[in-house]
Amino acid sequence: MKHWGKEESLSRKEMKKLQGERLAKVCARVYASVPFYKKAFDKAKIKPAQIKSIDDIVRLPFTTKLDLRDNYPFGMFAVPMKDIIRIHASSGTTGQPTAVGYTRYDIEIWAEAMARTMTAAGTTAKDIVQNAYGYGLFTGGLGAHYGAEKIGAAVIPISGGNTQKQIMLMKDFGSTVLCSTPSFCLYIYDVMKQEKIDPKSLKLKIGIFGAEPWTDAMRKEIEKMMHIKAIDIFGLSEITGPGVSFECAEAQNGLHVNEDYFYPEIIDP
C-alpha cells in the first residue's frame, strides 16, 4: 500500500503508545471543558489521570447518538467558540441534528487523514480530481477536497448533480479521479450511454466512493462499465467526516483505519 504519512507504518508497540498518549490528552481536555463528560466521568468514578494507555479505553463511559442530539448545538464543544472555524451538521432526518465544530488543527488532521485516503487509492499530485461529493453542511465534499489539495492534486469542486456538466468537465478537463457516491457514478454511466459517449475515451482511472452502502456487485459493475478502479472509503460527521478508513488500490479487500486518529472497537452491549 502507498503511504502518505509516517504514522501509517508505525509498529504495533509505537502505535499503542501514541494512541495512549492521545487518549489521555483527550480525556483530560473534555473533563475540564465539557460538562457532559465531567458528569459522565464522575458518575463512572473515573478521573482523567487514571487513563494512562489505550487499554484503559474500556473504562470510559459510552457516548451515544442520543447524547450528541441532547447536547445540540454546541454542548459537546471542548474549545471556546472563538477557536471554532467551521461547523458541520447532520441533516436531522431521523431526529435532532448533530453539530460538529472544527478548529484549525481539526481541519489539518482531516486533511491529513484524507491525504492518506487519496494516496492509498492511487491518487498523486499529477491527478485531476473531479469532486462530485456534495459541498455544504455534509462533510463529504470538503473532506475529499482537503485530501486532494494536501497531496497536490488539482481539484474540480463541481459538487453533486448536474450530470451533463460532470461529463463535459471529465472530457474537457481530463479528470483522472472521480469522488462521488457509487450510485451517482452509475447514473453518470447511464447518461453517457444515452449520449453514446464511450468511457474509454475519458482519462478517468480511479473512483473514490462512499457516503452510502454499496456491494461488491456494484463495484464490479462500476469497474466494468467505467473502466476504472473503484475504491471504498468510510467516515461519519460525528468523528471528523470521510477519512476514518479506506481501501488501498493494491488489495481492495477491507478498510485500513487511520489508527492514530480513530480507535475501532467491537462491543457487545
N, C-alpha and C positions, 0 to 999 in steps of 0.2 A: 504494500500500500504506500502511496506517495504521502509524505508527511509535510505539514506546513510549520508546526511548532515543535520545539524540543520536548515539551511535556508529553507529547504523544508517544514517545519511545522511552519513558521512564521505566525503570524496573518496578516490580510489584512492591518492593520494600520502599523505594523512593516515592511511589505514588501514594501509598498508605500514609507515609509521613506528611506529605503535602496535604492530603485530604484532611488529616487530623488537625494540622495547624490551621487550615482554613475553617474547618467546622468550629473549632474553639473560638476563633475570632468572630464568626457569625453569631454564635450563641451569646457571647459577651455583648455584642452590639445590639441585638434585638432585645435582650433582657433589660438593657439600660434605656432603650429608646422606644420600644413598642409595648404599650400597656397590656395588650392581649398576651404577649409572650411572657411578660413578667408574671401575670396572673397564672398562666398555664404552667410555667416552671415551678412557681411556688406551690401550686396545687399538687404537682407531681413530686414535690420536695427535692427539687434539683436546683443546684446553683451552677452558673456557667463555669466556675473554676473546677467543677468535677468532670467536665468534658475535656479529656486530655488526648484522646485518639479517636480515629474514625470508628473503632469498635464500640465506643460509647454512644453511638447514634441510637442504639436500641433502647437507651434510657429516656430518650426525648419523647415528649407528647406529640401526637399527630396534629397536622394542620389539614383541615378538610376544605372542600369547595364551599361548604356552608359557612365555615369560618371566614373565608375571604369575602363572601357575599355579605355576611353580617357586619363586616368592618368597612364596607363600601362607603365613601370612595377612597379615603386616604388613611384609614385607621391602621393599616399594615405598613405604612411607610416608615422606614427606620432612619431617615435623614430629614432635615428641615426642607420645606418647600423651595427655599432659595437654592438648594443644591439639585433640585429636580429639573432636568432639561427636556424631558419627553414623558408624555403619559399615553399609554395604550389601554384599550379596554376591550372586553369581550362583548359580543352582540347582545347578550342578555336574553336570548330566545328561550332559554329553559329556566329563567328566573332572574334574580337581581344580577346586573352585570358585575364583573370583577375588573378593578382598575389596577394597573401596574405602572409604577413610576421608575424612571431610569435616570441615574446620574451620568455624568460624562464618562466616568470609569465603567459603568454598566454598559454603555454603548461600545466602549473599546473592547470589553470582554465579548460582547455579542458579535462584533466584527471579527474578532479572533476565532471564535467558535465556528462562524460561517466561512471564514477563510480556510479552515481545516476541512470543512464540508466540501467546499468547491474544489479544493486541491485533491482530495480523495476521489472525487468524481472524475478527475482528469482535466479540470479547467486550469489554464495558465494565463499569464499576463498577455499572451498573444491572442486570446479569445475575445469574441464579441458576444456578450451575454444579453439575450433578449429576456427581460424580466417581466413575465406576464402574471406574476402573483399580484393580488390586489394591494394597492397602497392605501394608507389611511389608518384607522384605529386597529385594523387587522395587522398583525406583525409580519406576515409573510413577505410582503413587498420590500420593506425596508431591510429586513434581515438578509435576504438574498442580495440586495443592493450593496449593503455594507461589506459582505463577504467578498463579492466580486471586485469591488473597488480596492479592498485591502490587499488582494493579490495582484492588483494592477491591470485587471481585465477592463475592457470598455463595456459600459453598461447602457443598454437601451431601456429606459424606465417607462415602458409603454403601459404597464399595469394590465388588468384583465379585460376581457371582452374585446369588441372592435376587431372581429376576426379577419375581415378583409384587409385592415391596416396591418394586422400582425403578419399576414402572408406577404404583403407588399414590402414591409421592412425586412423580413427574412431574405427576400430576393435582393432588394436594393442595397441593404447594409451588409449582407453576407454573414448573418448571425450564425455562430457556431455552437452556441449553448442556449437551450430553452429552459427557463424556470417557470413552472406552472403546475396546476393540478393535472393529474393524469387524464381525467375526463375531458379537460379543455384541450389537451393535446390531441386526443382522439377526435374531438369536434373540428379542430383545425384541419386534421387529415380529411375528414368528410367534406369540408368546404373545398379543400384543394382538389379532391377527386371530382367534385361537381364542376370546378373550374378547369379541369383537365391539366392540373399542374403536377408534375412528377416530383415527389420529394427528393429523388436522386439529384435533381437539378439544383437543390439548395446545398449550402455548406454546413448545415446542421450535423453535428456528430454526437452531442450529449444532450440528454434531457434530465433535469433535476426536478423530481416530482414529489409533492407532499400535500399537506393541508386537507387530505381526505383519505379514507381507506381505499386500497386497491389490491388487486390479486396478481398472482404470477401469470395468470392468463391474460390480464390486461397488459402486463409488462411485455409478454411475448408478442402481443398484437401491436403494441406501440413500436417495438423494435423492428418488427417485420414490415409494418406499413411505412414508418418514417425513416427507416434505415439509420437509427441512432442507438446509442447505449442508454438505457433507461435506469436511472439511479434513484433509490428511495431515500428520503430524509424524514426526520421526525422532530417535532418540537411542540411547545404549548406556551401560550402567552403568560401563564402564571409563573413560569420559570424561564424568562427571557424571550422565548419565541423559537423560531427554527434554529437548529444548530445544537440541539441536545444530543442527537445521534444521527448517524448517516452510514450509507453503504460506501464501499470502495469499488472502483471500476474493475479491479482485478478479480474480485471474488463474487460480488453481488449475492452474497449468501448470509444475510444478517447484518445488523446495525452495529457500528462502532460507537461507543458512548464517550463523550468528552468527559472522562472520569475526574479530571482535576477541577471541573466546574459542577458536575452533576453526579450524584451517588444513587444508583438504582437499587431498589430492594424489592423482593417478592415477599409479600406479607399475607399471612392467613389471619384475618381479623377475628 
